[in-house]
């Protein structure tokens, strides 16, 4: 007498061993990098929810941007980091104007390796901007600012100050593009009946 359960069991065993069932199982979500897990603990529940909804690819990109910087702030905010970047940019301008290649290269490298603010970059964005579409521009802006700063440093190291100077506008273009997208005009208040004219 044949066992009616034997044939289905043999079929299932064959499918499992062939890997077909494993191939049909949806992949598990990519693990959240340890540094991001640590940062997310300090976020408000609303920010945490927005960050966790980002695509795994974008989370990895943000972690790669962070990994390019050795310095982590304990208390420094993003605005303070931006002031440091501005100070380094002005230092570069002074060096280029006085034909000081070493100063230009050093300042450009400090700009490119700016400090990561307390909590990382994400908590300083508006909640409605923490999404895949808005944050997808970060790598291009990073290349414009930090990538151009590193090119400026290389040109200065080579003693080619005219070429070094040419990268200053690329750095500033990246800064302005990022500010227009994420910061807006400083000092403008939504609480005024008539906006301040530019």
C-alpha positions as CSV (number, residue, x, y, z in Angstrom):
1,X,0.0,0.0,0.0
2,X,1.4,3.4,-1.0
3,X,1.7,6.2,1.5
4,X,-0.3,9.2,0.1
5,X,2.0,11.7,1.9
6,X,5.3,10.2,0.6
7,X,5.1,11.7,-3.0
8,X,4.5,15.3,-1.8
9,X,7.2,15.0,0.8
10,X,9.7,13.7,-1.8
11,X,8.7,16.6,-4.1
12,X,9.2,19.2,-1.4
13,X,12.5,17.7,-0.4
14,X,13.7,17.8,-4.0
15,X,12.7,21.5,-4.4
16,X,14.4,22.5,-1.2
17,X,17.6,20.7,-2.1
18,X,17.6,22.2,-5.5
19,X,17.4,25.7,-4.1
20,X,14.2,26.5,-5.8
21,X,12.3,27.3,-2.6
22,X,15.3,29.4,-1.3
23,X,15.3,31.3,-4.6
24,X,11.6,32.1,-4.2
25,X,12.0,33.4,-0.7
26,X,12.2,37.2,-0.6
27,X,15.5,38.5,0.5
28,X,15.8,39.9,4.1
29,X,16.2,43.6,4.4
30,X,19.8,44.7,4.4
31,X,21.2,45.2,7.9
32,X,21.5,48.8,9.1
33,X,25.2,49.7,9.5
34,X,26.3,49.9,13.1
35,X,27.2,53.6,12.9
36,X,23.8,54.4,11.6
37,X,22.1,52.3,14.3
38,X,24.0,54.3,16.9
39,X,23.0,57.6,15.4
40,X,19.4,56.6,15.0
41,X,19.1,56.0,18.7
42,X,19.5,59.7,19.3
43,X,16.9,60.8,16.7
44,X,13.3,61.7,17.5
45,X,10.8,59.0,16.8
46,X,9.6,61.0,13.7
47,X,13.2,61.3,12.3
48,X,13.9,57.7,13.1
49,X,10.9,56.6,11.1
50,X,11.9,58.7,8.1
51,X,15.5,57.4,8.2
52,X,14.5,53.8,8.5
53,X,12.2,54.2,5.5
54,X,15.2,55.3,3.3
55,X,16.3,52.7,0.7
56,X,19.2,50.4,1.7
57,X,21.2,51.9,-1.2
58,X,20.8,55.5,0.1
59,X,21.6,54.4,3.7
60,X,24.8,52.8,2.3
61,X,25.6,56.0,0.4
62,X,25.2,58.2,3.4
63,X,27.4,55.8,5.5
64,X,30.0,56.0,2.7
65,X,29.9,59.8,2.8
66,X,30.4,59.6,6.6
67,X,33.2,57.1,6.3
68,X,35.2,59.5,4.2
69,X,35.6,61.7,7.3
70,X,37.8,60.7,10.2
71,X,36.6,63.5,12.6
72,X,33.4,63.0,14.5
73,X,32.0,65.9,16.5
74,X,30.9,65.4,20.1
75,X,28.8,68.5,20.3
76,X,29.3,70.5,17.1
77,X,26.2,71.1,15.0
78,X,25.9,71.1,11.2
79,X,25.6,74.9,11.2
80,X,28.9,75.1,13.1
81,X,30.5,72.6,10.7
82,X,29.3,74.8,7.8
83,X,31.0,77.7,9.5
84,X,34.2,75.7,9.7
85,X,34.0,74.9,6.0
86,X,33.5,78.6,5.2
87,X,36.5,79.4,7.3
88,X,38.6,76.9,5.3
89,X,37.3,78.2,2.0
90,X,38.3,81.7,3.1
91,X,41.7,80.3,4.1
92,X,42.1,78.8,0.6
93,X,41.2,82.1,-1.0
94,X,43.8,83.9,1.1
95,X,46.4,81.3,0.1
96,X,45.6,81.5,-3.6
97,X,45.7,85.3,-3.5
98,X,49.1,85.2,-1.9
99,X,50.5,82.3,-4.0
100,X,50.9,80.1,-0.9
101,X,50.5,76.6,-2.3
102,X,51.1,74.8,1.0
103,X,48.4,76.8,2.8
104,X,46.0,76.3,0.0
105,X,46.5,72.5,-0.1
106,X,46.3,72.2,3.7
107,X,43.1,74.3,3.9
108,X,41.5,72.4,1.0
109,X,42.2,69.0,2.6
110,X,40.7,70.2,5.9
111,X,37.6,71.5,4.0
112,X,37.3,68.1,2.2
113,X,37.7,66.2,5.5
114,X,35.4,68.4,7.6
115,X,34.0,67.2,10.9
116,X,30.8,65.1,10.8
117,X,28.3,66.9,13.1
118,X,26.8,65.4,16.3
119,X,24.3,62.8,15.2
120,X,25.5,62.7,11.6
121,X,24.0,64.7,8.7
122,X,20.4,63.4,8.7
123,X,18.9,65.0,11.8
124,X,19.7,68.5,10.4
125,X,17.4,68.1,7.4
126,X,13.8,69.0,7.5
127,X,11.6,66.0,8.0
128,X,9.9,66.4,4.6
129,X,13.3,66.3,3.0
130,X,14.4,63.0,4.5
131,X,13.4,60.8,1.6
132,X,15.1,58.9,-1.2
133,X,14.5,61.6,-3.9
134,X,15.7,64.7,-2.0
135,X,18.7,63.0,-0.4
136,X,19.8,61.3,-3.6
137,X,21.5,64.6,-4.6
138,X,24.0,64.4,-1.8
139,X,26.7,62.4,-3.6
140,X,26.8,64.9,-6.5
141,X,27.0,67.8,-4.1
142,X,29.7,66.1,-2.1
143,X,31.7,65.5,-5.3
144,X,31.3,69.2,-6.2
145,X,32.5,70.5,-2.8
146,X,34.9,67.9,-1.4
147,X,36.0,66.4,-4.7
148,X,36.9,69.9,-6.0
149,X,38.7,70.7,-2.8
150,X,40.9,67.6,-3.2
151,X,41.6,68.5,-6.8
152,X,42.5,72.0,-5.7
153,X,44.9,70.5,-3.1
154,X,46.6,68.4,-5.8
155,X,47.0,71.3,-8.1
156,X,48.5,73.4,-5.3
157,X,50.8,70.6,-4.4
158,X,52.0,70.6,-8.0
159,X,52.6,74.4,-7.8
160,X,49.9,75.1,-10.4
161,X,48.1,77.9,-8.6
162,X,46.0,79.0,-11.6
163,X,44.5,75.5,-11.9
164,X,44.1,75.4,-8.1
165,X,42.2,78.7,-8.3
166,X,39.9,77.4,-11.0
167,X,38.5,74.8,-8.5
168,X,37.3,77.5,-6.1
169,X,34.2,78.2,-8.2
170,X,33.4,74.5,-8.4
171,X,33.5,74.3,-4.6
172,X,31.3,77.3,-4.2
173,X,28.8,76.1,-6.8
174,X,28.4,72.9,-4.8
175,X,27.9,74.9,-1.6
176,X,25.3,77.2,-3.2
177,X,23.4,74.3,-4.8
178,X,23.2,72.4,-1.5
179,X,22.0,75.5,0.4
180,X,19.4,76.3,-2.2
181,X,18.0,72.7,-2.0
182,X,18.2,72.2,1.8
183,X,18.7,75.4,3.7
184,X,16.9,78.2,1.8
185,X,17.8,81.9,2.4
186,X,19.1,82.4,6.0
187,X,17.0,84.7,8.1
188,X,13.8,84.4,6.1
189,X,10.9,83.9,8.4
190,X,7.7,82.1,7.5
191,X,6.1,84.1,10.3
192,X,6.2,87.5,8.5
193,X,3.1,88.6,6.5
194,X,5.4,90.1,3.9
195,X,8.6,88.2,3.1
196,X,11.9,90.0,3.3
197,X,13.0,91.0,-0.2
198,X,16.3,89.9,-1.5
